[in-house]
Amino acid sequence: MSKEDKEQAGPAACLGQGQNLTGLIGYADDSVVSKTILSKPVGSITLFAFDKGQGLSEHTSPYDAVVQIIEGCAQLTIGGKVMEVSAGELIVMPANIPHSVDAKERFKMLLIMIRA
């Protein structure tokens, strides 16, 4: 897939056809890149690509969030418990529990927010 194709990929690229998630988003130096795949009143699906050393500071959400690591390895802290989650693994971050995300190496993840 060319760079132009990747930039146009996203919701339309996934409708009615399979897509390789790692190819739908690229890394950017010293940044966190995100791409919304689907956004509805009941929830959203968002791809993220974290450069090494980047992260999301501790916060809470009123909704459960499902994280699937699709490339690399992430360090997640949920309710004070630090854990590593690797490509192919999935974890649920419960609503109202403080959590954070740290990239000890580059990684990509799919975030599924459930609002109902």
Secondary structure, DSSP 8 states (H G I E B T S, - for coil): --HHHHHH-SHHHHTTS---GGGG----TT-EEEEEEEEETTEEEEEEEE-TT-EEEEE--SSEEEEEEEEEEEEEEETTEEEEEETT-EEEE-TTS-EEEE-SS-EEEEEEEE--
